[in-house]
Amino acid sequence: MDVRRIIVAIAASTSLLAGSLAFSVPSAQAQSTTAPAIVFPTAAKYKFANCTALHKVYPHGVGKSNARDKVRGKTKPVTTFKRSTSLYNKIVRYRSDLDRDKDGVACEKK
């Protein structure tokens, strides 16, 4: 039994893959050396390795709905961050160091 037939058998028996992926098994004469691509679900939308990665999705950071940016000196507080308490909680639960000043805003950036 070759690898392609095993993959097709596994995909057909798995309900997650059976409905979302279609495989075709070529005949013995037309088989190529490349295996069919299997697409897996993407990573969670709240898992960021660092603030640079978070800024690609949320340019000014993510904060709780009622959060206020903690600032020192004459700088203005950031108010343009994404306001979502549930998203903030998921991000901070995954990486607590993204909100270093513990003000309720992760990776705030002007």
PyMOL commands that set and color helices and strands:
alter all, ss='L'
color gray80, all
select helices_A, chain A and resi 3-13+15-20+51-57+85-94+96-98
alter helices_A, ss='H'
color red, helices_A
select strands_A, chain A and resi 62-63+82-83+105-106
alter strands_A, ss='S'
color yellow, strands_A
deselect
rebuild
show_as cartoon
